[in-house]
């Protein structure tokens, strides 16, 4: 990752992590990533004497990376997976955005 894997949100008020019982993602390590490295690059993996899926080189495996909405008009991507953490952050944000909402679902009849 770019910079380093850290608990960047730990005790950060802007992230809601400065409370007595912070959400689980507050203690998760993450980093900003170089999108050209996070994807699988078979040629560079092989050049590093690796095979796709191995841990010999970062080019041998892909990791989840998401566009940061913290810095609009940039192309900064972040990753929890690069740091060996689970991404609870986006799951919690998605759940809170629909909490209390009434959802309507339609199922097409293909019969």
C-alpha positions as CSV (number, residue, x, y, z in Angstrom):
1,X,0.0,0.0,0.0
2,X,0.9,3.6,-0.3
3,X,2.2,4.9,3.0
4,X,1.6,2.1,5.4
5,X,-1.0,-0.2,6.9
6,X,-2.3,1.5,10.0
7,X,-5.4,1.9,12.2
8,X,-6.0,5.3,10.5
9,X,-9.5,5.7,12.0
10,X,-8.6,4.7,15.6
11,X,-9.8,7.5,18.0
12,X,-10.7,9.7,15.0
13,X,-13.7,11.9,15.7
14,X,-14.5,12.4,12.0
15,X,-14.9,8.7,11.6
16,X,-17.0,8.3,14.8
17,X,-14.2,6.2,16.4
18,X,-13.6,8.5,19.4
19,X,-16.3,6.8,21.6
20,X,-16.3,4.3,24.4
21,X,-17.4,1.4,22.2
22,X,-16.3,2.3,18.7
23,X,-17.4,0.3,15.6
24,X,-15.2,-2.7,14.8
25,X,-13.7,-1.1,11.7
26,X,-12.1,1.7,13.8
27,X,-9.3,-0.7,14.8
28,X,-8.9,-2.3,11.4
29,X,-5.7,-1.5,9.4
30,X,-6.0,-0.1,5.9
31,X,-4.0,1.9,3.4
32,X,-4.3,3.8,0.2
33,X,-3.1,1.6,-2.7
34,X,-1.6,1.9,-6.1
35,X,-4.2,0.4,-8.4
36,X,-1.5,-0.7,-10.9
37,X,-0.1,-3.1,-8.2
38,X,-3.3,-4.4,-6.6
39,X,-4.6,-6.3,-9.6
40,X,-3.1,-9.6,-10.8
41,X,-0.4,-9.0,-13.3
42,X,0.6,-12.5,-14.6
43,X,3.7,-11.4,-16.4
44,X,5.2,-9.6,-13.4
45,X,4.1,-12.5,-11.1
46,X,5.9,-15.0,-13.3
47,X,9.0,-12.7,-13.5
48,X,9.1,-12.8,-9.7
49,X,9.1,-16.7,-9.9
50,X,5.5,-16.8,-8.7
51,X,2.3,-18.3,-9.8
52,X,-1.1,-16.6,-9.8
53,X,-2.6,-16.9,-6.3
54,X,0.7,-17.2,-4.5
55,X,2.1,-14.7,-2.1
56,X,5.5,-14.5,-3.7
57,X,4.7,-11.1,-5.2
58,X,1.9,-8.6,-4.9
59,X,1.4,-9.1,-8.6
60,X,0.3,-12.7,-8.0
61,X,-2.9,-11.9,-6.2
62,X,-5.6,-9.2,-6.4
63,X,-7.0,-7.4,-3.4
64,X,-10.2,-5.5,-2.9
65,X,-9.7,-1.8,-3.5
66,X,-12.4,0.9,-3.3
67,X,-12.5,4.5,-4.5
68,X,-12.3,6.8,-1.6
69,X,-15.1,9.3,-1.2
70,X,-13.3,11.2,1.5
71,X,-11.3,13.1,-1.1
72,X,-13.7,14.1,-4.0
73,X,-12.3,14.6,-7.4
74,X,-9.3,12.3,-6.8
75,X,-8.6,8.8,-7.8
76,X,-7.4,7.6,-4.4
77,X,-8.2,4.0,-3.7
78,X,-8.1,2.3,-0.3
79,X,-7.8,-1.3,0.8
80,X,-8.3,-3.3,4.0
81,X,-7.4,-6.6,2.3
82,X,-3.9,-5.3,1.4
83,X,-3.3,-5.0,5.1
84,X,-4.9,-8.3,6.0
85,X,-8.0,-6.8,7.5
86,X,-11.7,-7.3,6.8
87,X,-13.6,-4.3,5.4
88,X,-16.3,-3.8,8.0
89,X,-16.4,-0.1,7.2
90,X,-18.2,-0.2,3.9
91,X,-20.6,-2.8,5.2
92,X,-21.5,-0.7,8.1
93,X,-22.0,2.4,5.9
94,X,-24.3,0.5,3.5
95,X,-26.3,-0.9,6.4
96,X,-26.8,2.6,8.0
97,X,-27.8,4.1,4.7
98,X,-30.8,1.8,4.4
99,X,-31.6,1.5,8.1
100,X,-35.3,2.1,8.7
101,X,-36.1,2.3,5.0
102,X,-39.0,0.5,3.5
103,X,-37.9,-1.6,0.6
104,X,-40.1,-2.7,-2.2
105,X,-39.1,-5.8,-4.2
106,X,-40.7,-7.0,-7.4
107,X,-40.2,-10.4,-8.8
108,X,-40.8,-11.0,-12.4
109,X,-43.0,-13.9,-13.4
110,X,-41.1,-16.0,-16.0
111,X,-43.6,-18.8,-16.0
